[in-house]
Amino acid sequence: MKNLRQEATECKGPAVAVLDVSQLEQLMRRVVREEVGEPAPAKRLLSVSALAEILDCGHSTVRRMMGLGLPHVRLGESPRFELDQVLAWLRSQPGATTPPRSNVLPLRRRGSR
């Protein structure tokens, strides 16, 4: 007895397969993954409040930086930020340096001198 693959390759006309919905979904995912590759993970967009909290600054500072070219997109009237782009922009600004570790003083514990 021939298996289904042998019958499909020997068939002179178009091959027909009967799949249930879950099998079809799995097949479509596999084909898309093989053709397109894995989708890039979605980047989280930050609000003004969330970015201000991460950068430890006020909302007005974030809005002032927007006027200076801070990269953002708008969702309706609300600006949104990708953290990677914001950090790259901040690093590219004149005078944006990180102090060397030797300039950081260690914290003293209470009662120690």
VENFEN-V139068 format. One line per field, one symbol per residue. phi: phi as a letter, one per 30 degrees, with the letter a starting at -180 (. if undefined). psi: psi as a letter, one per 20 degrees, with the letter a starting at -180 (. if undefined). burial: # if it has 16 or more other ideal C-beta (glycine too) atoms within 10 Angstrom, else .. A space follows every 50 residues. Layout:
phi->???
psi->???
burial->???
This chain:
phi->.dddddddddddcddbbcbdddddddddeddddddcjdddddddccdedd dddddhbceddddddedcjedabcciccdbbceedddddddddeidbcdd dddddddcddicb
psi->pqrhgghhhiphaqqpqoqrghggggggggggghghrpqqqppppqrggg ghggilrrhhgghghghjjpprrpncipqqqpgghggggghiqpjnqpqq hhippqpqqpiq.
burial->............................................##.#.. ##..#......#..#....#.#......####...#..#........... .............
